[in-house]
Amino acid sequence: MSYTFCLLFRLRLKTFKLTRMETEMERIADLVYKKITEGLNSEEEAELTSLTSGHPDLEEMMTRLEDSRYVARQLKLREAIRWENQAKDAKRRLGIRQKRWKRWHTAAIAASFIIIVSVAVRFFNGSSSPDMQPPAEPIGKTDTQVIRPGITEAFISTQSGEKTTLTTADTSKINLNFPALDKEIHDKNGKPAKSKPLVLDVPRGREFKIILEDSTEVWLNSESQLHYPEHFSAHERRVKIKGEVYFSVKSDKSRPFYVEVRQQQIRVYGTRFNVRSYDDDPITYTTLETGSIAISDATNHGGQLFLSPGNQAMYNSIDGQTEMRPVDPKAIASWRHGRFVFEEQPLKAIMRDLARWYDFKYEFDDPSIEDIVFMGSVPRYADFTTAISILEKSGGIKFEIKGKNVRIHKKKQDSRLRRT
């Protein structure tokens, strides 16, 4: 098992081939591989420490790898999981039809675990900014490549049908609206004019950040919408969303901030949180990073559910039930940091996310592989072939690409990877 663990870790590090860091990554991969398999001498230990020091993601990774009990516990946990337990757990937590979870091979488990402790992409990009910062050109982009990473772009529209395209240059502007509306902010007596409703639409293959007039920052993932007023009222701030949206709300006790999503209302007390509510998923996920929020039904009747940092509320639109669980908020909102982080997610859910971002169509040759569970991280701005190669190496699957259509097949396991 240790051989598979080390080999796949080495392969995982080598998938990130940014030119500037290639030599360092190759050396780190070699040293880590040797450290786990046969040990390092004092000079090699010093070299590895020098290469990883000052980079929190690498230091955290090394700390975990050096804890043999942690590694053994994680692998043992995943080897002990059976599809029957997964199905019961899904039914218990989500309250929806029982899912048939497929048991995956030990090698795939090891590979998945390796990915989750891999180096964060922001380290290799030389940036730790939480804002959306795609590289000027997607990694590995070529003229013949059809499936490409998304871009920063959105469309803003009014009830009258006016529509304007917004790009990267517009993400730092406050209170995005139409130039024609600016002169209507106040009437002829100098009093605030009636606010006009606006809709910010972020299609597939897009992402966008907007700063509202109260300085609240809003990030929208692919296939998301934000309904908001040109100017908030003097008594409250209220928006409506669909898709996946991350908020950093400016505190204003005199004007509470409300988010309407599906059949819920979220009252915000100046905080940072992520909401995910897509039409193809009956569950709405609300994850709190900092601060405090209260969730109630859309009519604000029946009491409120207060969420504390590090917890996620899962609302089932089928039966109206809400459950909570502890999560890693930074992993949930990792799409803002240039990563897709999958924590025990079935392949069908992963493909939905990738398809939204890379804007392609897909189908499974064998329905049984839809429920293969992954734990891992995929670079968001990488070339599509880089993203799928990570899944191929860790899940026993193969991708076939024709234009913007993708087929997913089963792949025979390498006999060398079946050793434990």
Secondary structure as a PSIPRED ss2 file (coil, helix, strand):
# PSIPRED VFORMAT (PSIPRED V4.0)

   1 M C   1.000  0.000  0.000
   2 S H   0.000  1.000  0.000
   3 Y H   0.000  1.000  0.000
   4 T H   0.000  1.000  0.000
   5 F H   0.000  1.000  0.000
   6 C H   0.000  1.000  0.000
   7 L H   0.000  1.000  0.000
   8 L H   0.000  1.000  0.000
   9 F H   0.000  1.000  0.000
  10 R H   0.000  1.000  0.000
  11 L H   0.000  1.000  0.000
  12 R H   0.000  1.000  0.000
  13 L H   0.000  1.000  0.000
  14 K C   1.000  0.000  0.000
  15 T C   1.000  0.000  0.000
  16 F C   1.000  0.000  0.000
  17 K C   1.000  0.000  0.000
  18 L C   1.000  0.000  0.000
  19 T H   0.000  1.000  0.000
  20 R H   0.000  1.000  0.000
  21 M H   0.000  1.000  0.000
  22 E H   0.000  1.000  0.000
  23 T H   0.000  1.000  0.000
  24 E H   0.000  1.000  0.000
  25 M H   0.000  1.000  0.000
  26 E H   0.000  1.000  0.000
  27 R H   0.000  1.000  0.000
  28 I H   0.000  1.000  0.000
  29 A H   0.000  1.000  0.000
  30 D H   0.000  1.000  0.000
  31 L H   0.000  1.000  0.000
  32 V H   0.000  1.000  0.000
  33 Y H   0.000  1.000  0.000
  34 K H   0.000  1.000  0.000
  35 K H   0.000  1.000  0.000
  36 I H   0.000  1.000  0.000
  37 T H   0.000  1.000  0.000
  38 E C   1.000  0.000  0.000
  39 G C   1.000  0.000  0.000
  40 L C   1.000  0.000  0.000
  41 N C   1.000  0.000  0.000
  42 S H   0.000  1.000  0.000
  43 E H   0.000  1.000  0.000
  44 E H   0.000  1.000  0.000
  45 E H   0.000  1.000  0.000
  46 A H   0.000  1.000  0.000
  47 E H   0.000  1.000  0.000
  48 L H   0.000  1.000  0.000
  49 T H   0.000  1.000  0.000
  50 S H   0.000  1.000  0.000
  51 L H   0.000  1.000  0.000
  52 T H   0.000  1.000  0.000
  53 S C   1.000  0.000  0.000
  54 G C   1.000  0.000  0.000
  55 H C   1.000  0.000  0.000
  56 P H   0.000  1.000  0.000
  57 D H   0.000  1.000  0.000
  58 L H   0.000  1.000  0.000
  59 E H   0.000  1.000  0.000
  60 E H   0.000  1.000  0.000
  61 M H   0.000  1.000  0.000
  62 M H   0.000  1.000  0.000
  63 T H   0.000  1.000  0.000
  64 R H   0.000  1.000  0.000
  65 L H   0.000  1.000  0.000
  66 E H   0.000  1.000  0.000
  67 D C   1.000  0.000  0.000
  68 S H   0.000  1.000  0.000
  69 R H   0.000  1.000  0.000
  70 Y H   0.000  1.000  0.000
  71 V H   0.000  1.000  0.000
  72 A H   0.000  1.000  0.000
  73 R H   0.000  1.000  0.000
  74 Q H   0.000  1.000  0.000
  75 L H   0.000  1.000  0.000
  76 K H   0.000  1.000  0.000
  77 L H   0.000  1.000  0.000
  78 R H   0.000  1.000  0.000
  79 E H   0.000  1.000  0.000
  80 A H   0.000  1.000  0.000
  81 I C   1.000  0.000  0.000
  82 R C   1.000  0.000  0.000
  83 W H   0.000  1.000  0.000
  84 E H   0.000  1.000  0.000
  85 N H   0.000  1.000  0.000
  86 Q H   0.000  1.000  0.000
  87 A H   0.000  1.000  0.000
  88 K H   0.000  1.000  0.000
  89 D H   0.000  1.000  0.000
  90 A H   0.000  1.000  0.000
  91 K H   0.000  1.000  0.000
  92 R H   0.000  1.000  0.000
  93 R H   0.000  1.000  0.000
  94 L H   0.000  1.000  0.000
  95 G C   1.000  0.000  0.000
  96 I C   1.000  0.000  0.000
  97 R C   1.000  0.000  0.000
  98 Q C   1.000  0.000  0.000
  99 K C   1.000  0.000  0.000
 100 R C   1.000  0.000  0.000
 101 W C   1.000  0.000  0.000
 102 K C   1.000  0.000  0.000
 103 R C   1.000  0.000  0.000
 104 W C   1.000  0.000  0.000
 105 H C   1.000  0.000  0.000
 106 T H   0.000  1.000  0.000
 107 A H   0.000  1.000  0.000
 108 A H   0.000  1.000  0.000
 109 I H   0.000  1.000  0.000
 110 A H   0.000  1.000  0.000
 111 A H   0.000  1.000  0.000
 112 S H   0.000  1.000  0.000
 113 F H   0.000  1.000  0.000
 114 I H   0.000  1.000  0.000
 115 I H   0.000  1.000  0.000
 116 I H   0.000  1.000  0.000
 117 V C   1.000  0.000  0.000
 118 S C   1.000  0.000  0.000
 119 V C   1.000  0.000  0.000
 120 A C   1.000  0.000  0.000
 121 V H   0.000  1.000  0.000
 122 R H   0.000  1.000  0.000
 123 F H   0.000  1.000  0.000
 124 F H   0.000  1.000  0.000
 125 N C   1.000  0.000  0.000
 126 G C   1.000  0.000  0.000
 127 S C   1.000  0.000  0.000
 128 S C   1.000  0.000  0.000
 129 S C   1.000  0.000  0.000
 130 P C   1.000  0.000  0.000
 131 D C   1.000  0.000  0.000
 132 M C   1.000  0.000  0.000
 133 Q C   1.000  0.000  0.000
 134 P C   1.000  0.000  0.000
 135 P C   1.000  0.000  0.000
 136 A C   1.000  0.000  0.000
 137 E C   1.000  0.000  0.000
 138 P C   1.000  0.000  0.000
 139 I C   1.000  0.000  0.000
 140 G C   1.000  0.000  0.000
 141 K C   1.000  0.000  0.000
 142 T C   1.000  0.000  0.000
 143 D C   1.000  0.000  0.000
 144 T C   1.000  0.000  0.000
 145 Q C   1.000  0.000  0.000
 146 V C   1.000  0.000  0.000
 147 I C   1.000  0.000  0.000
 148 R C   1.000  0.000  0.000
 149 P C   1.000  0.000  0.000
 150 G C   1.000  0.000  0.000
 151 I E   0.000  0.000  1.000
 152 T E   0.000  0.000  1.000
 153 E E   0.000  0.000  1.000
 154 A E   0.000  0.000  1.000
 155 F E   0.000  0.000  1.000
 156 I E   0.000  0.000  1.000
 157 S E   0.000  0.000  1.000
 158 T E   0.000  0.000  1.000
 159 Q C   1.000  0.000  0.000
 160 S C   1.000  0.000  0.000
 161 G C   1.000  0.000  0.000
 162 E C   1.000  0.000  0.000
 163 K E   0.000  0.000  1.000
 164 T E   0.000  0.000  1.000
 165 T E   0.000  0.000  1.000
 166 L E   0.000  0.000  1.000
 167 T E   0.000  0.000  1.000
 168 T H   0.000  1.000  0.000
 169 A H   0.000  1.000  0.000
 170 D H   0.000  1.000  0.000
 171 T C   1.000  0.000  0.000
 172 S C   1.000  0.000  0.000
 173 K C   1.000  0.000  0.000
 174 I E   0.000  0.000  1.000
 175 N C   1.000  0.000  0.000
 176 L C   1.000  0.000  0.000
 177 N C   1.000  0.000  0.000
 178 F C   1.000  0.000  0.000
 179 P H   0.000  1.000  0.000
 180 A H   0.000  1.000  0.000
 181 L H   0.000  1.000  0.000
 182 D H   0.000  1.000  0.000
 183 K C   1.000  0.000  0.000
 184 E C   1.000  0.000  0.000
 185 I C   1.000  0.000  0.000
 186 H E   0.000  0.000  1.000
 187 D C   1.000  0.000  0.000
 188 K C   1.000  0.000  0.000
 189 N C   1.000  0.000  0.000
 190 G C   1.000  0.000  0.000
 191 K C   1.000  0.000  0.000
 192 P E   0.000  0.000  1.000
 193 A C   1.000  0.000  0.000
 194 K C   1.000  0.000  0.000
 195 S C   1.000  0.000  0.000
 196 K C   1.000  0.000  0.000
 197 P E   0.000  0.000  1.000
 198 L E   0.000  0.000  1.000
 199 V E   0.000  0.000  1.000
 200 L E   0.000  0.000  1.000
 201 D E   0.000  0.000  1.000
 202 V E   0.000  0.000  1.000
 203 P C   1.000  0.000  0.000
 204 R C   1.000  0.000  0.000
 205 G C   1.000  0.000  0.000
 206 R E   0.000  0.000  1.000
 207 E E   0.000  0.000  1.000
 208 F E   0.000  0.000  1.000
 209 K E   0.000  0.000  1.000
 210 I E   0.000  0.000  1.000
 211 I E   0.000  0.000  1.000
 212 L C   1.000  0.000  0.000
 213 E C   1.000  0.000  0.000
 214 D C   1.000  0.000  0.000
 215 S C   1.000  0.000  0.000
 216 T C   1.000  0.000  0.000
 217 E E   0.000  0.000  1.000
 218 V E   0.000  0.000  1.000
 219 W E   0.000  0.000  1.000
 220 L E   0.000  0.000  1.000
 221 N C   1.000  0.000  0.000
 222 S C   1.000  0.000  0.000
 223 E C   1.000  0.000  0.000
 224 S E   0.000  0.000  1.000
 225 Q E   0.000  0.000  1.000
 226 L E   0.000  0.000  1.000
 227 H E   0.000  0.000  1.000
 228 Y E   0.000  0.000  1.000
 229 P E   0.000  0.000  1.000
 230 E C   1.000  0.000  0.000
 231 H C   1.000  0.000  0.000
 232 F C   1.000  0.000  0.000
 233 S C   1.000  0.000  0.000
 234 A C   1.000  0.000  0.000
 235 H C   1.000  0.000  0.000
 236 E C   1.000  0.000  0.000
 237 R E   0.000  0.000  1.000
 238 R E   0.000  0.000  1.000
 239 V E   0.000  0.000  1.000
 240 K E   0.000  0.000  1.000
 241 I E   0.000  0.000  1.000
 242 K E   0.000  0.000  1.000
 243 G E   0.000  0.000  1.000
 244 E E   0.000  0.000  1.000
 245 V E   0.000  0.000  1.000
 246 Y E   0.000  0.000  1.000
 247 F E   0.000  0.000  1.000
 248 S E   0.000  0.000  1.000
 249 V C   1.000  0.000  0.000
 250 K C   1.000  0.000  0.000
 251 S C   1.000  0.000  0.000
 252 D C   1.000  0.000  0.000
 253 K C   1.000  0.000  0.000
 254 S C   1.000  0.000  0.000
 255 R C   1.000  0.000  0.000
 256 P C   1.000  0.000  0.000
 257 F E   0.000  0.000  1.000
 258 Y E   0.000  0.000  1.000
 259 V E   0.000  0.000  1.000
 260 E E   0.000  0.000  1.000
 261 V E   0.000  0.000  1.000
 262 R C   1.000  0.000  0.000
 263 Q C   1.000  0.000  0.000
 264 Q E   0.000  0.000  1.000
 265 Q E   0.000  0.000  1.000
 266 I E   0.000  0.000  1.000
 267 R E   0.000  0.000  1.000
 268 V E   0.000  0.000  1.000
 269 Y C   1.000  0.000  0.000
 270 G C   1.000  0.000  0.000
 271 T C   1.000  0.000  0.000
 272 R E   0.000  0.000  1.000
 273 F E   0.000  0.000  1.000
 274 N E   0.000  0.000  1.000
 275 V E   0.000  0.000  1.000
 276 R E   0.000  0.000  1.000
 277 S E   0.000  0.000  1.000
 278 Y C   1.000  0.000  0.000
 279 D C   1.000  0.000  0.000
 280 D C   1.000  0.000  0.000
 281 D C   1.000  0.000  0.000
 282 P C   1.000  0.000  0.000
 283 I E   0.000  0.000  1.000
 284 T E   0.000  0.000  1.000
 285 Y E   0.000  0.000  1.000
 286 T E   0.000  0.000  1.000
 287 T E   0.000  0.000  1.000
 288 L E   0.000  0.000  1.000
 289 E E   0.000  0.000  1.000
 290 T E   0.000  0.000  1.000
 291 G C   1.000  0.000  0.000
 292 S C   1.000  0.000  0.000
 293 I E   0.000  0.000  1.000
 294 A E   0.000  0.000  1.000
 295 I E   0.000  0.000  1.000
 296 S E   0.000  0.000  1.000
 297 D E   0.000  0.000  1.000
 298 A C   1.000  0.000  0.000
 299 T C   1.000  0.000  0.000
 300 N C   1.000  0.000  0.000
 301 H C   1.000  0.000  0.000
 302 G C   1.000  0.000  0.000
 303 G C   1.000  0.000  0.000
 304 Q C   1.000  0.000  0.000
 305 L E   0.000  0.000  1.000
 306 F E   0.000  0.000  1.000
 307 L E   0.000  0.000  1.000
 308 S C   1.000  0.000  0.000
 309 P C   1.000  0.000  0.000
 310 G C   1.000  0.000  0.000
 311 N E   0.000  0.000  1.000
 312 Q E   0.000  0.000  1.000
 313 A E   0.000  0.000  1.000
 314 M E   0.000  0.000  1.000
 315 Y E   0.000  0.000  1.000
 316 N E   0.000  0.000  1.000
 317 S C   1.000  0.000  0.000
 318 I C   1.000  0.000  0.000
 319 D C   1.000  0.000  0.000
 320 G C   1.000  0.000  0.000
 321 Q C   1.000  0.000  0.000
 322 T E   0.000  0.000  1.000
 323 E E   0.000  0.000  1.000
 324 M E   0.000  0.000  1.000
 325 R E   0.000  0.000  1.000
 326 P E   0.000  0.000  1.000
 327 V C   1.000  0.000  0.000
 328 D C   1.000  0.000  0.000
 329 P H   0.000  1.000  0.000
 330 K H   0.000  1.000  0.000
 331 A H   0.000  1.000  0.000
 332 I H   0.000  1.000  0.000
 333 A C   1.000  0.000  0.000
 334 S H   0.000  1.000  0.000
 335 W H   0.000  1.000  0.000
 336 R H   0.000  1.000  0.000
 337 H H   0.000  1.000  0.000
 338 G C   1.000  0.000  0.000
 339 R E   0.000  0.000  1.000
 340 F E   0.000  0.000  1.000
 341 V E   0.000  0.000  1.000
 342 F E   0.000  0.000  1.000
 343 E E   0.000  0.000  1.000
 344 E E   0.000  0.000  1.000
 345 Q E   0.000  0.000  1.000
 346 P E   0.000  0.000  1.000
 347 L H   0.000  1.000  0.000
 348 K H   0.000  1.000  0.000
 349 A H   0.000  1.000  0.000
 350 I H   0.000  1.000  0.000
 351 M H   0.000  1.000  0.000
 352 R H   0.000  1.000  0.000
 353 D H   0.000  1.000  0.000
 354 L H   0.000  1.000  0.000
 355 A H   0.000  1.000  0.000
 356 R H   0.000  1.000  0.000
 357 W H   0.000  1.000  0.000
 358 Y H   0.000  1.000  0.000
 359 D C   1.000  0.000  0.000
 360 F C   1.000  0.000  0.000
 361 K E   0.000  0.000  1.000
 362 Y E   0.000  0.000  1.000
 363 E E   0.000  0.000  1.000
 364 F E   0.000  0.000  1.000
 365 D C   1.000  0.000  0.000
 366 D C   1.000  0.000  0.000
 367 P H   0.000  1.000  0.000
 368 S H   0.000  1.000  0.000
 369 I H   0.000  1.000  0.000
 370 E H   0.000  1.000  0.000
 371 D H   0.000  1.000  0.000
 372 I C   1.000  0.000  0.000
 373 V E   0.000  0.000  1.000
 374 F E   0.000  0.000  1.000
 375 M E   0.000  0.000  1.000
 376 G E   0.000  0.000  1.000
 377 S E   0.000  0.000  1.000
 378 V E   0.000  0.000  1.000
 379 P E   0.000  0.000  1.000
 380 R C   1.000  0.000  0.000
 381 Y C   1.000  0.000  0.000
 382 A C   1.000  0.000  0.000
 383 D C   1.000  0.000  0.000
 384 F H   0.000  1.000  0.000
 385 T H   0.000  1.000  0.000
 386 T H   0.000  1.000  0.000
 387 A H   0.000  1.000  0.000
 388 I H   0.000  1.000  0.000
 389 S H   0.000  1.000  0.000
 390 I H   0.000  1.000  0.000
 391 L H   0.000  1.000  0.000
 392 E H   0.000  1.000  0.000
 393 K H   0.000  1.000  0.000
 394 S H   0.000  1.000  0.000
 395 G H   0.000  1.000  0.000
 396 G C   1.000  0.000  0.000
 397 I E   0.000  0.000  1.000
 398 K E   0.000  0.000  1.000
 399 F E   0.000  0.000  1.000
 400 E E   0.000  0.000  1.000
 401 I E   0.000  0.000  1.000
 402 K E   0.000  0.000  1.000
 403 G C   1.000  0.000  0.000
 404 K C   1.000  0.000  0.000
 405 N E   0.000  0.000  1.000
 406 V E   0.000  0.000  1.000
 407 R E   0.000  0.000  1.000
 408 I E   0.000  0.000  1.000
 409 H E   0.000  0.000  1.000
 410 K E   0.000  0.000  1.000
 411 K C   1.000  0.000  0.000
 412 K C   1.000  0.000  0.000
 413 Q C   1.000  0.000  0.000
 414 D C   1.000  0.000  0.000
 415 S H   0.000  1.000  0.000
 416 R H   0.000  1.000  0.000
 417 L H   0.000  1.000  0.000
 418 R H   0.000  1.000  0.000
 419 R C   1.000  0.000  0.000
 420 T C   1.000  0.000  0.000
